[in-house]
Amino acid sequence: MNDAERIEALLDLVEPARRGSVNRGRELAVLGLAEATTKGGYRPTNAGWVLMGDLGRSFQPN
């Protein structure tokens, strides 16, 4: 998985309108870019938000 694919997978996690692959969340977790949530999904870690940069800024919680 290259950086562009990682960014797309991270955007799939944070944007409700996008459909992501379940396997991508696990792959991102192994890379330290996402973490599992208690509801069975994944959310980006600080490293994931940094990698997304401006593309993910509108989805970042305040």
PyMOL Python script that loads the backbone (N, CA, C, O; Angstrom):
from pymol import cmd

cmd.read_pdbstr("""\
ATOM      1  N   MET A   1       0.854  -1.162   0.000  1.00  0.00           N
ATOM      2  CA  MET A   1       0.000   0.000   0.000  1.00  0.00           C
ATOM      3  C   MET A   1       0.909   1.237   0.000  1.00  0.00           C
ATOM      4  O   MET A   1       1.738   1.408   0.894  1.00  0.00           O
ATOM      5  N   ASN A   2       0.741   2.096  -1.014  1.00  0.00           N
ATOM      6  CA  ASN A   2       1.545   3.316  -1.073  1.00  0.00           C
ATOM      7  C   ASN A   2       0.809   4.461  -0.367  1.00  0.00           C
ATOM      8  O   ASN A   2      -0.313   4.279   0.104  1.00  0.00           O
ATOM      9  N   ASP A   3       1.434   5.628  -0.294  1.00  0.00           N
ATOM     10  CA  ASP A   3       0.845   6.746   0.448  1.00  0.00           C
ATOM     11  C   ASP A   3      -0.514   7.163  -0.101  1.00  0.00           C
ATOM     12  O   ASP A   3      -1.423   7.462   0.673  1.00  0.00           O
ATOM     13  N   ALA A   4      -0.666   7.189  -1.413  1.00  0.00           N
ATOM     14  CA  ALA A   4      -1.950   7.579  -2.004  1.00  0.00           C
ATOM     15  C   ALA A   4      -3.056   6.603  -1.588  1.00  0.00           C
ATOM     16  O   ALA A   4      -4.171   7.022  -1.277  1.00  0.00           O
ATOM     17  N   GLU A   5      -2.751   5.322  -1.584  1.00  0.00           N
ATOM     18  CA  GLU A   5      -3.733   4.319  -1.159  1.00  0.00           C
ATOM     19  C   GLU A   5      -4.029   4.442   0.326  1.00  0.00           C
ATOM     20  O   GLU A   5      -5.169   4.241   0.747  1.00  0.00           O
ATOM     21  N   ARG A   6      -3.031   4.766   1.120  1.00  0.00           N
ATOM     22  CA  ARG A   6      -3.235   4.955   2.559  1.00  0.00           C
ATOM     23  C   ARG A   6      -4.151   6.150   2.817  1.00  0.00           C
ATOM     24  O   ARG A   6      -5.049   6.079   3.656  1.00  0.00           O
ATOM     25  N   ILE A   7      -3.925   7.245   2.096  1.00  0.00           N
ATOM     26  CA  ILE A   7      -4.757   8.430   2.260  1.00  0.00           C
ATOM     27  C   ILE A   7      -6.193   8.129   1.858  1.00  0.00           C
ATOM     28  O   ILE A   7      -7.125   8.531   2.554  1.00  0.00           O
ATOM     29  N   GLU A   8      -6.386   7.431   0.750  1.00  0.00           N
ATOM     30  CA  GLU A   8      -7.733   7.062   0.313  1.00  0.00           C
ATOM     31  C   GLU A   8      -8.424   6.183   1.354  1.00  0.00           C
ATOM     32  O   GLU A   8      -9.609   6.365   1.631  1.00  0.00           O
ATOM     33  N   ALA A   9      -7.698   5.245   1.922  1.00  0.00           N
ATOM     34  CA  ALA A   9      -8.273   4.354   2.937  1.00  0.00           C
ATOM     35  C   ALA A   9      -8.623   5.131   4.210  1.00  0.00           C
ATOM     36  O   ALA A   9      -9.647   4.862   4.836  1.00  0.00           O
ATOM     37  N   LEU A  10      -7.783   6.085   4.591  1.00  0.00           N
ATOM     38  CA  LEU A  10      -8.081   6.916   5.758  1.00  0.00           C
ATOM     39  C   LEU A  10      -9.304   7.788   5.507  1.00  0.00           C
ATOM     40  O   LEU A  10     -10.137   7.959   6.397  1.00  0.00           O
ATOM     41  N   LEU A  11      -9.418   8.336   4.313  1.00  0.00           N
ATOM     42  CA  LEU A  11     -10.597   9.130   3.977  1.00  0.00           C
ATOM     43  C   LEU A  11     -11.853   8.271   3.991  1.00  0.00           C
ATOM     44  O   LEU A  11     -12.929   8.752   4.348  1.00  0.00           O
ATOM     45  N   ASP A  12     -11.726   7.005   3.607  1.00  0.00           N
ATOM     46  CA  ASP A  12     -12.870   6.085   3.680  1.00  0.00           C
ATOM     47  C   ASP A  12     -13.346   5.918   5.127  1.00  0.00           C
ATOM     48  O   ASP A  12     -14.535   5.715   5.371  1.00  0.00           O
ATOM     49  N   LEU A  13     -12.426   6.004   6.074  1.00  0.00           N
ATOM     50  CA  LEU A  13     -12.792   5.854   7.485  1.00  0.00           C
ATOM     51  C   LEU A  13     -13.556   7.059   8.014  1.00  0.00           C
ATOM     52  O   LEU A  13     -14.474   6.902   8.819  1.00  0.00           O
ATOM     53  N   VAL A  14     -13.192   8.249   7.578  1.00  0.00           N
ATOM     54  CA  VAL A  14     -13.755   9.452   8.183  1.00  0.00           C
ATOM     55  C   VAL A  14     -14.920  10.056   7.415  1.00  0.00           C
ATOM     56  O   VAL A  14     -15.713  10.796   7.996  1.00  0.00           O
ATOM     57  N   GLU A  15     -15.044   9.765   6.131  1.00  0.00           N
ATOM     58  CA  GLU A  15     -16.127  10.346   5.339  1.00  0.00           C
ATOM     59  C   GLU A  15     -17.277   9.350   5.238  1.00  0.00           C
ATOM     60  O   GLU A  15     -17.117   8.284   4.642  1.00  0.00           O
ATOM     61  N   PRO A  16     -18.432   9.680   5.810  1.00  0.00           N
ATOM     62  CA  PRO A  16     -19.554   8.731   5.840  1.00  0.00           C
ATOM     63  C   PRO A  16     -20.065   8.323   4.459  1.00  0.00           C
ATOM     64  O   PRO A  16     -20.584   7.217   4.305  1.00  0.00           O
ATOM     65  N   ALA A  17     -19.934   9.174   3.470  1.00  0.00           N
ATOM     66  CA  ALA A  17     -20.455   8.877   2.136  1.00  0.00           C
ATOM     67  C   ALA A  17     -19.593   7.873   1.365  1.00  0.00           C
ATOM     68  O   ALA A  17     -20.042   7.308   0.368  1.00  0.00           O
ATOM     69  N   ARG A  18     -18.390   7.654   1.812  1.00  0.00           N
ATOM     70  CA  ARG A  18     -17.477   6.740   1.112  1.00  0.00           C
ATOM     71  C   ARG A  18     -17.598   5.342   1.680  1.00  0.00           C
ATOM     72  O   ARG A  18     -17.794   5.167   2.883  1.00  0.00           O
ATOM     73  N   ARG A  19     -17.483   4.363   0.829  1.00  0.00           N
ATOM     74  CA  ARG A  19     -17.496   2.964   1.248  1.00  0.00           C
ATOM     75  C   ARG A  19     -16.073   2.426   1.194  1.00  0.00           C
ATOM     76  O   ARG A  19     -15.453   2.382   0.131  1.00  0.00           O
ATOM     77  N   GLY A  20     -15.571   2.023   2.341  1.00  0.00           N
ATOM     78  CA  GLY A  20     -14.225   1.485   2.410  1.00  0.00           C
ATOM     79  C   GLY A  20     -14.227  -0.012   2.620  1.00  0.00           C
ATOM     80  O   GLY A  20     -15.251  -0.602   2.966  1.00  0.00           O
ATOM     81  N   SER A  21     -13.110  -0.604   2.414  1.00  0.00           N
ATOM     82  CA  SER A  21     -12.943  -2.029   2.637  1.00  0.00           C
ATOM     83  C   SER A  21     -12.606  -2.276   4.105  1.00  0.00           C
ATOM     84  O   SER A  21     -11.818  -1.541   4.702  1.00  0.00           O
ATOM     85  N   VAL A  22     -13.199  -3.301   4.674  1.00  0.00           N
ATOM     86  CA  VAL A  22     -12.933  -3.642   6.081  1.00  0.00           C
ATOM     87  C   VAL A  22     -11.461  -3.980   6.271  1.00  0.00           C
ATOM     88  O   VAL A  22     -10.874  -3.639   7.298  1.00  0.00           O
ATOM     89  N   ASN A  23     -10.871  -4.637   5.306  1.00  0.00           N
ATOM     90  CA  ASN A  23      -9.465  -5.022   5.412  1.00  0.00           C
ATOM     91  C   ASN A  23      -8.540  -3.814   5.474  1.00  0.00           C
ATOM     92  O   ASN A  23      -7.477  -3.873   6.092  1.00  0.00           O
ATOM     93  N   ARG A  24      -8.938  -2.729   4.839  1.00  0.00           N
ATOM     94  CA  ARG A  24      -8.094  -1.534   4.846  1.00  0.00           C
ATOM     95  C   ARG A  24      -7.918  -0.993   6.262  1.00  0.00           C
ATOM     96  O   ARG A  24      -6.829  -0.545   6.620  1.00  0.00           O
ATOM     97  N   GLY A  25      -8.971  -1.032   7.067  1.00  0.00           N
ATOM     98  CA  GLY A  25      -8.861  -0.563   8.447  1.00  0.00           C
ATOM     99  C   GLY A  25      -7.844  -1.375   9.227  1.00  0.00           C
ATOM    100  O   GLY A  25      -7.060  -0.823   9.999  1.00  0.00           O
ATOM    101  N   ARG A  26      -7.858  -2.681   9.026  1.00  0.00           N
ATOM    102  CA  ARG A  26      -6.876  -3.539   9.709  1.00  0.00           C
ATOM    103  C   ARG A  26      -5.463  -3.252   9.221  1.00  0.00           C
ATOM    104  O   ARG A  26      -4.522  -3.220  10.013  1.00  0.00           O
ATOM    105  N   GLU A  27      -5.316  -3.043   7.910  1.00  0.00           N
ATOM    106  CA  GLU A  27      -3.993  -2.738   7.362  1.00  0.00           C
ATOM    107  C   GLU A  27      -3.473  -1.414   7.922  1.00  0.00           C
ATOM    108  O   GLU A  27      -2.296  -1.295   8.262  1.00  0.00           O
ATOM    109  N   LEU A  28      -4.354  -0.427   8.014  1.00  0.00           N
ATOM    110  CA  LEU A  28      -3.947   0.866   8.566  1.00  0.00           C
ATOM    111  C   LEU A  28      -3.579   0.745  10.040  1.00  0.00           C
ATOM    112  O   LEU A  28      -2.669   1.426  10.512  1.00  0.00           O
ATOM    113  N   ALA A  29      -4.282  -0.116  10.766  1.00  0.00           N
ATOM    114  CA  ALA A  29      -3.980  -0.323  12.186  1.00  0.00           C
ATOM    115  C   ALA A  29      -2.594  -0.934  12.359  1.00  0.00           C
ATOM    116  O   ALA A  29      -1.855  -0.559  13.269  1.00  0.00           O
ATOM    117  N   VAL A  30      -2.247  -1.860  11.500  1.00  0.00           N
ATOM    118  CA  VAL A  30      -0.918  -2.477  11.570  1.00  0.00           C
ATOM    119  C   VAL A  30       0.166  -1.435  11.321  1.00  0.00           C
ATOM    120  O   VAL A  30       1.244  -1.500  11.911  1.00  0.00           O
ATOM    121  N   LEU A  31      -0.124  -0.469  10.441  1.00  0.00           N
ATOM    122  CA  LEU A  31       0.835   0.580  10.128  1.00  0.00           C
ATOM    123  C   LEU A  31       0.848   1.702  11.169  1.00  0.00           C
ATOM    124  O   LEU A  31       1.691   2.597  11.107  1.00  0.00           O
ATOM    125  N   GLY A  32      -0.087   1.654  12.125  1.00  0.00           N
ATOM    126  CA  GLY A  32      -0.162   2.678  13.150  1.00  0.00           C
ATOM    127  C   GLY A  32      -0.912   3.920  12.711  1.00  0.00           C
ATOM    128  O   GLY A  32      -0.822   4.958  13.368  1.00  0.00           O
ATOM    129  N   LEU A  33      -1.657   3.835  11.605  1.00  0.00           N
ATOM    130  CA  LEU A  33      -2.391   4.987  11.090  1.00  0.00           C
ATOM    131  C   LEU A  33      -3.850   5.000  11.512  1.00  0.00           C
ATOM    132  O   LEU A  33      -4.532   6.011  11.342  1.00  0.00           O
ATOM    133  N   ALA A  34      -4.343   3.892  12.062  1.00  0.00           N
ATOM    134  CA  ALA A  34      -5.727   3.800  12.535  1.00  0.00           C
ATOM    135  C   ALA A  34      -5.756   2.914  13.765  1.00  0.00           C
ATOM    136  O   ALA A  34      -4.844   2.125  14.014  1.00  0.00           O
ATOM    137  N   GLU A  35      -6.841   3.068  14.535  1.00  0.00           N
ATOM    138  CA  GLU A  35      -7.030   2.225  15.716  1.00  0.00           C
ATOM    139  C   GLU A  35      -8.467   1.730  15.733  1.00  0.00           C
ATOM    140  O   GLU A  35      -9.375   2.397  15.238  1.00  0.00           O
ATOM    141  N   ALA A  36      -8.658   0.566  16.303  1.00  0.00           N
ATOM    142  CA  ALA A  36      -9.992  -0.018  16.385  1.00  0.00           C
ATOM    143  C   ALA A  36     -10.831   0.753  17.394  1.00  0.00           C
ATOM    144  O   ALA A  36     -10.324   1.224  18.413  1.00  0.00           O
ATOM    145  N   THR A  37     -12.132   0.875  17.094  1.00  0.00           N
ATOM    146  CA  THR A  37     -13.059   1.523  18.018  1.00  0.00           C
ATOM    147  C   THR A  37     -13.880   0.455  18.728  1.00  0.00           C
ATOM    148  O   THR A  37     -13.877  -0.709  18.328  1.00  0.00           O
ATOM    149  N   THR A  38     -14.569   0.848  19.764  1.00  0.00           N
ATOM    150  CA  THR A  38     -15.381  -0.107  20.528  1.00  0.00           C
ATOM    151  C   THR A  38     -16.606  -0.569  19.757  1.00  0.00           C
ATOM    152  O   THR A  38     -17.190  -1.600  20.090  1.00  0.00           O
ATOM    153  N   LYS A  39     -17.005   0.176  18.734  1.00  0.00           N
ATOM    154  CA  LYS A  39     -18.178  -0.189  17.934  1.00  0.00           C
ATOM    155  C   LYS A  39     -17.815  -1.073  16.742  1.00  0.00           C
ATOM    156  O   LYS A  39     -18.670  -1.352  15.902  1.00  0.00           O
ATOM    157  N   GLY A  40     -16.601  -1.501  16.660  1.00  0.00           N
ATOM    158  CA  GLY A  40     -16.190  -2.416  15.611  1.00  0.00           C
ATOM    159  C   GLY A  40     -15.593  -1.769  14.379  1.00  0.00           C
ATOM    160  O   GLY A  40     -15.222  -2.476  13.442  1.00  0.00           O
ATOM    161  N   GLY A  41     -15.486  -0.460  14.348  1.00  0.00           N
ATOM    162  CA  GLY A  41     -14.888   0.228  13.211  1.00  0.00           C
ATOM    163  C   GLY A  41     -13.463   0.638  13.505  1.00  0.00           C
ATOM    164  O   GLY A  41     -12.832   0.136  14.435  1.00  0.00           O
ATOM    165  N   TYR A  42     -12.974   1.543  12.710  1.00  0.00           N
ATOM    166  CA  TYR A  42     -11.624   2.081  12.894  1.00  0.00           C
ATOM    167  C   TYR A  42     -11.675   3.588  12.790  1.00  0.00           C
ATOM    168  O   TYR A  42     -12.544   4.146  12.119  1.00  0.00           O
ATOM    169  N   ARG A  43     -10.738   4.249  13.460  1.00  0.00           N
ATOM    170  CA  ARG A  43     -10.605   5.689  13.347  1.00  0.00           C
ATOM    171  C   ARG A  43      -9.119   6.019  13.211  1.00  0.00           C
ATOM    172  O   ARG A  43      -8.270   5.270  13.694  1.00  0.00           O
ATOM    173  N   PRO A  44      -8.808   7.121  12.565  1.00  0.00           N
ATOM    174  CA  PRO A  44      -7.404   7.487  12.363  1.00  0.00           C
ATOM    175  C   PRO A  44      -6.716   7.851  13.680  1.00  0.00           C
ATOM    176  O   PRO A  44      -7.332   8.414  14.585  1.00  0.00           O
ATOM    177  N   THR A  45      -5.456   7.524  13.764  1.00  0.00           N
ATOM    178  CA  THR A  45      -4.623   7.964  14.886  1.00  0.00           C
ATOM    179  C   THR A  45      -4.078   9.345  14.532  1.00  0.00           C
ATOM    180  O   THR A  45      -4.352   9.860  13.448  1.00  0.00           O
ATOM    181  N   ASN A  46      -3.316   9.942  15.429  1.00  0.00           N
ATOM    182  CA  ASN A  46      -2.688  11.231  15.119  1.00  0.00           C
ATOM    183  C   ASN A  46      -1.819  11.122  13.874  1.00  0.00           C
ATOM    184  O   ASN A  46      -1.797  12.035  13.049  1.00  0.00           O
ATOM    185  N   ALA A  47      -1.109  10.016  13.735  1.00  0.00           N
ATOM    186  CA  ALA A  47      -0.270   9.808  12.553  1.00  0.00           C
ATOM    187  C   ALA A  47      -1.127   9.742  11.290  1.00  0.00           C
ATOM    188  O   ALA A  47      -0.720  10.234  10.238  1.00  0.00           O
ATOM    189  N   GLY A  48      -2.298   9.145  11.389  1.00  0.00           N
ATOM    190  CA  GLY A  48      -3.211   9.076  10.247  1.00  0.00           C
ATOM    191  C   GLY A  48      -3.708  10.451   9.841  1.00  0.00           C
ATOM    192  O   GLY A  48      -3.784  10.764   8.653  1.00  0.00           O
ATOM    193  N   TRP A  49      -4.051  11.283  10.840  1.00  0.00           N
ATOM    194  CA  TRP A  49      -4.494  12.639  10.536  1.00  0.00           C
ATOM    195  C   TRP A  49      -3.385  13.440   9.882  1.00  0.00           C
ATOM    196  O   TRP A  49      -3.637  14.208   8.954  1.00  0.00           O
ATOM    197  N   VAL A  50      -2.162  13.269  10.358  1.00  0.00           N
ATOM    198  CA  VAL A  50      -1.029  13.992   9.772  1.00  0.00           C
ATOM    199  C   VAL A  50      -0.822  13.559   8.329  1.00  0.00           C
ATOM    200  O   VAL A  50      -0.569  14.398   7.465  1.00  0.00           O
ATOM    201  N   LEU A  51      -0.926  12.273   8.057  1.00  0.00           N
ATOM    202  CA  LEU A  51      -0.753  11.788   6.689  1.00  0.00           C
ATOM    203  C   LEU A  51      -1.837  12.346   5.765  1.00  0.00           C
ATOM    204  O   LEU A  51      -1.550  12.710   4.625  1.00  0.00           O
ATOM    205  N   MET A  52      -3.075  12.415   6.248  1.00  0.00           N
ATOM    206  CA  MET A  52      -4.156  12.970   5.426  1.00  0.00           C
ATOM    207  C   MET A  52      -3.973  14.458   5.169  1.00  0.00           C
ATOM    208  O   MET A  52      -4.349  14.954   4.107  1.00  0.00           O
ATOM    209  N   GLY A  53      -3.398  15.175   6.129  1.00  0.00           N
ATOM    210  CA  GLY A  53      -3.146  16.602   5.958  1.00  0.00           C
ATOM    211  C   GLY A  53      -4.408  17.387   5.655  1.00  0.00           C
ATOM    212  O   GLY A  53      -5.429  17.204   6.318  1.00  0.00           O
ATOM    213  N   ASP A  54      -4.346  18.256   4.660  1.00  0.00           N
ATOM    214  CA  ASP A  54      -5.471  19.122   4.314  1.00  0.00           C
ATOM    215  C   ASP A  54      -6.672  18.346   3.802  1.00  0.00           C
ATOM    216  O   ASP A  54      -7.802  18.812   3.952  1.00  0.00           O
ATOM    217  N   LEU A  55      -6.467  17.177   3.200  1.00  0.00           N
ATOM    218  CA  LEU A  55      -7.594  16.392   2.693  1.00  0.00           C
ATOM    219  C   LEU A  55      -8.514  15.935   3.819  1.00  0.00           C
ATOM    220  O   LEU A  55      -9.719  15.801   3.607  1.00  0.00           O
ATOM    221  N   GLY A  56      -7.986  15.698   4.987  1.00  0.00           N
ATOM    222  CA  GLY A  56      -8.789  15.223   6.102  1.00  0.00           C
ATOM    223  C   GLY A  56      -9.170  16.294   7.099  1.00  0.00           C
ATOM    224  O   GLY A  56      -9.879  16.022   8.068  1.00  0.00           O
ATOM    225  N   ARG A  57      -8.705  17.511   6.871  1.00  0.00           N
ATOM    226  CA  ARG A  57      -8.918  18.579   7.850  1.00  0.00           C
ATOM    227  C   ARG A  57     -10.404  18.843   8.114  1.00  0.00           C
ATOM    228  O   ARG A  57     -10.769  19.120   9.256  1.00  0.00           O
ATOM    229  N   SER A  58     -11.258  18.769   7.114  1.00  0.00           N
ATOM    230  CA  SER A  58     -12.676  19.064   7.337  1.00  0.00           C
ATOM    231  C   SER A  58     -13.378  17.991   8.173  1.00  0.00           C
ATOM    232  O   SER A  58     -14.461  18.239   8.704  1.00  0.00           O
ATOM    233  N   PHE A  59     -12.784  16.818   8.295  1.00  0.00           N
ATOM    234  CA  PHE A  59     -13.373  15.723   9.072  1.00  0.00           C
ATOM    235  C   PHE A  59     -12.779  15.599  10.463  1.00  0.00           C
ATOM    236  O   PHE A  59     -13.301  14.853  11.291  1.00  0.00           O
ATOM    237  N   GLN A  60     -11.697  16.316  10.733  1.00  0.00           N
ATOM    238  CA  GLN A  60     -11.003  16.181  12.014  1.00  0.00           C
ATOM    239  C   GLN A  60     -11.833  16.774  13.143  1.00  0.00           C
ATOM    240  O   GLN A  60     -12.294  17.911  13.043  1.00  0.00           O
ATOM    241  N   PRO A  61     -12.027  16.010  14.224  1.00  0.00           N
ATOM    242  CA  PRO A  61     -12.792  16.539  15.361  1.00  0.00           C
ATOM    243  C   PRO A  61     -12.027  17.670  16.040  1.00  0.00           C
ATOM    244  O   PRO A  61     -10.797  17.671  16.084  1.00  0.00           O
ATOM    245  N   ASN A  62     -12.774  18.620  16.561  1.00  0.00           N
ATOM    246  CA  ASN A  62     -12.146  19.763  17.252  1.00  0.00           C
ATOM    247  C   ASN A  62     -11.921  19.481  18.691  1.00  0.00           C
ATOM    248  O   ASN A  62     -11.403  20.333  19.413  1.00  0.00           O
TER     249      ASN A  62
END
""", "prot")
cmd.dss("prot")
cmd.show_as("cartoon", "prot")
cmd.util.cbc("prot")
cmd.orient("prot")
